[in-house]
Amino acid sequence: MKNQDYFEELPYEKFLKYGADTLSEAELLAIIIRTGTEGESALNLANKILHIPGHPNGLLGLHYGSIDDFLKIKGIGQVKAVKLKCIAELSKRLSETERKTSIQMDKPETVASYYMERLRHRQREVVLLVMTDNKNRLLSDCVISEGTVNASLMSAREIFLTALQNKAVSILLLHNHPSGDPTPSISDIQITKKIAEASKLVDVPLIDHIIIGDNRYISFKEKGYL
């Protein structure tokens, strides 16, 4: 067991002596924000960041929190607020990059897992076009449209122009439901069927459309809509 000094040391010194894996989320965050404010240490400030009212506690709150949310915390200015959002974005991209080199888009649960953290936090509907090669490996993806809180628009013309430019052999569509419920609307089903029909004409098949909710998803392929 480590001595009492271990628990009293500042996060930076504790990191140097014992390593990053010994630090709490608040201590790691305190090292990044570096300074506190008058009467408030960086560690206390980090704890406030991780417990913003109305958002999930812990690091997940960095995804949900906005710049304005962070600026409401005394001691957080624009520079620190931007750093916090950059941390959230980097963590998301790191998670995606680690899996991207070997991921195959042939199973709905694999696709949903890969994109879950990227989409489930969005407050507006975002439609992603996912392009794959002849072995169902991910070539690239891009945002096709970004709608209001409860609606999005998909352009078949833009979808297939983008797919052909990227030499896609097949495509998938993904979009999120900010409500957290991934149940497809009638409009979702109708638009998907139109795009599926168009995909046959250009010989770039639509192999699935997945709706992301809050840690849930629905696959049109699994549900028999495609």
C-alpha atoms as one frame of an Amber mdcrd trajectory, in Angstrom:
protein
   0.000   0.000   0.000   1.337   3.434  -0.862   1.912   5.935   1.913  -0.239
   8.911   2.806   1.918  11.281   0.767   0.680   9.481  -2.376  -2.813  10.833
  -1.776  -1.694  14.358  -0.872   0.607  15.053  -3.797  -0.411  17.372  -6.614
  -1.629  15.567  -9.765   1.422  16.497 -11.869   3.913  15.203  -9.293   1.770
  12.127  -8.709   1.816  11.436 -12.453   5.633  11.631 -12.580   6.070   9.291
  -9.615   3.363   6.711 -10.182   2.118   7.009 -13.776  -1.070   8.133 -15.516
  -3.064   5.022 -14.642  -2.909   5.887 -10.928  -4.680   9.221 -11.422  -8.402
   9.849 -11.159 -10.318  11.506 -13.998 -10.314  14.764 -12.038  -6.546  14.599
 -11.510  -5.886  13.944 -15.191  -8.129  16.849 -16.123  -6.426  19.107 -13.563
  -3.062  18.514 -15.260  -4.524  19.545 -18.609  -6.251  22.718 -17.420  -3.069
  23.489 -15.404  -4.308  26.361 -13.246  -7.222  27.064 -10.994  -8.529  30.409
  -9.869  -8.380  32.467  -6.682  -9.326  30.199  -3.805  -9.890  27.247  -6.164
  -7.265  24.675  -7.112  -7.080  23.123 -10.571  -8.233  19.846  -9.003 -11.357
  21.431  -7.484 -12.045  23.109 -10.800 -11.684  19.759 -12.589 -14.222  18.196
 -10.231 -16.705  20.947 -11.070 -16.163  20.327 -14.784 -16.925  16.633 -14.270
 -20.157  17.396 -12.404 -21.988  19.961 -14.518 -25.701  20.038 -13.590 -27.908
  18.604 -16.313 -25.119  16.536 -17.915 -23.761  13.049 -17.184 -21.094  13.010
 -14.500 -17.515  12.170 -15.417 -15.725  12.375 -18.741 -18.919  11.730 -20.681
 -20.005  15.213 -19.627 -17.239  16.642 -21.820 -19.087  15.317 -24.872 -22.421
  16.795 -23.811 -21.139  20.054 -22.363 -20.986  23.076 -24.639 -18.525  25.959
 -24.595 -21.192  28.044 -22.869 -21.711  25.362 -20.207 -18.014  25.418 -19.343
 -17.836  29.221 -19.334 -20.455  29.270 -16.563 -17.918  27.641 -14.229 -15.907
  30.275 -12.343 -12.290  29.933 -13.395 -13.032  28.583 -16.879 -12.337  31.067
 -19.637 -12.598  30.627 -23.376  -9.154  29.024 -23.724  -9.887  26.339 -21.122
 -13.383  25.761 -22.521 -11.966  25.171 -25.999  -9.359  22.786 -24.550 -12.109
  20.755 -22.895 -14.024  20.340 -26.155 -10.788  19.422 -27.922 -10.169  16.692
 -25.328 -13.610  15.248 -26.024 -13.047  15.343 -29.776  -9.586  13.778 -29.529
 -10.884  10.945 -27.348 -13.610  10.234 -29.886 -11.186  10.255 -32.830  -8.671
   8.085 -30.981 -11.334   5.483 -30.338 -12.312   5.506 -34.020  -8.724   5.386
 -35.296  -7.814   2.371 -33.157 -10.560   0.349 -34.791 -10.590   1.769 -38.299
  -7.645  -0.185 -39.702  -9.290  -3.581 -39.241 -13.016  -2.873 -39.106 -15.325
  -4.581 -41.569 -18.795  -3.219 -42.149 -20.509  -6.555 -42.696 -22.351  -6.762
 -39.352 -24.808  -4.146 -38.052 -23.581  -4.468 -34.461 -19.994  -3.777 -35.608
 -21.032  -0.678 -37.534 -23.244   0.603 -34.706 -20.490   0.083 -32.151 -17.954
   1.921 -34.279 -20.148   4.993 -34.774 -22.079   4.992 -31.492 -19.944   7.522
 -29.609 -19.613   9.742 -32.657 -23.360  10.065 -33.161 -25.180   9.448 -29.887
 -24.093  12.777 -28.378 -25.281  14.949 -31.255 -28.182  17.281 -30.539 -29.226
  17.488 -34.189 -29.828  14.741 -36.698 -26.732  13.976 -38.754 -26.690  11.626
 -41.744 -23.433   9.800 -42.476 -22.535   8.094 -45.715 -20.226   5.137 -45.096
 -18.315   3.773 -48.094 -16.767   0.301 -48.264 -14.533  -1.718 -50.587 -15.095
  -5.152 -52.105 -14.249  -6.817 -48.772 -16.660  -4.630 -46.776 -13.754  -2.699
 -45.279 -14.231   0.957 -44.458 -12.922   3.280 -47.166 -14.195   6.556 -45.772
 -17.256   8.302 -44.415 -18.693  11.790 -44.627 -21.612  13.867 -43.417 -24.313
  14.037 -46.083 -26.707  16.273 -44.202 -27.324  17.845 -40.836 -30.893  18.626
 -39.955 -32.931  20.066 -37.136 -33.452  18.349 -33.811 -35.969  15.937 -35.326
 -35.509  15.916 -39.107 -32.816  15.475 -41.718 -32.555  15.554 -45.483 -30.823
  13.015 -47.699 -29.954  13.753 -51.306 -29.650  10.610 -53.445 -27.691  12.588
 -56.040 -25.106  13.732 -53.493 -24.873  10.253 -51.974 -24.003   8.526 -55.226
 -21.752  11.271 -56.557 -19.735  11.009 -53.351 -19.726   7.208 -53.432 -18.514
   7.084 -57.039 -15.830   9.698 -56.418 -14.495   7.557 -53.570 -14.640   4.360
 -55.655 -17.026   2.756 -53.188 -18.199  -0.765 -53.961 -21.093  -0.521 -51.513
 -22.507   2.008 -49.082 -24.281   2.269 -45.746 -26.253   5.116 -44.254 -26.275
   6.032 -40.591 -28.080   8.738 -38.738 -28.831   9.546 -35.138 -32.065  10.251
 -33.296 -31.348  12.901 -30.636 -34.355  11.639 -28.650 -32.371   8.466 -27.946
 -35.043   6.255 -29.507 -33.737   4.679 -32.737 -37.170   3.607 -34.020 -37.384
   4.643 -37.705 -40.059   7.077 -38.811 -42.241   6.504 -41.867 -40.137   9.129
 -43.627 -36.927   7.264 -42.709 -38.301   4.076 -44.268 -39.588   5.774 -47.414
 -36.375   7.688 -48.107 -34.262   4.591 -47.491 -36.289   2.539 -49.966 -35.869
   5.254 -52.626 -32.106   5.335 -52.115 -31.933   1.527 -52.159 -33.714   1.475
 -55.531 -31.401   4.150 -56.914 -28.366   2.226 -55.652 -29.238  -0.679 -57.934
 -29.148   1.589 -60.980 -25.601   2.800 -60.275 -24.397  -0.631 -59.119 -23.327
   0.622 -55.688 -25.687  -1.270 -53.388 -27.016   0.179 -50.156 -26.292  -2.661
 -47.739 -27.827  -1.147 -44.610 -29.218   1.932 -42.930 -28.575   2.110 -39.197
 -30.242   4.530 -36.811 -28.275   5.338 -33.660 -30.062   6.096 -30.414 -28.732
   6.334 -26.874 -26.628   3.153 -26.663 -29.196   1.496 -28.933 -29.503   1.055
 -32.658 -31.842  -0.294 -35.315 -30.631  -1.882 -38.537 -32.940  -1.688 -41.564
 -31.326  -4.875 -42.852 -32.093  -6.780 -39.642 -35.638  -5.414 -39.544 -36.327
  -6.463 -43.146 -36.734  -2.934 -44.527 -33.948  -3.607 -47.046
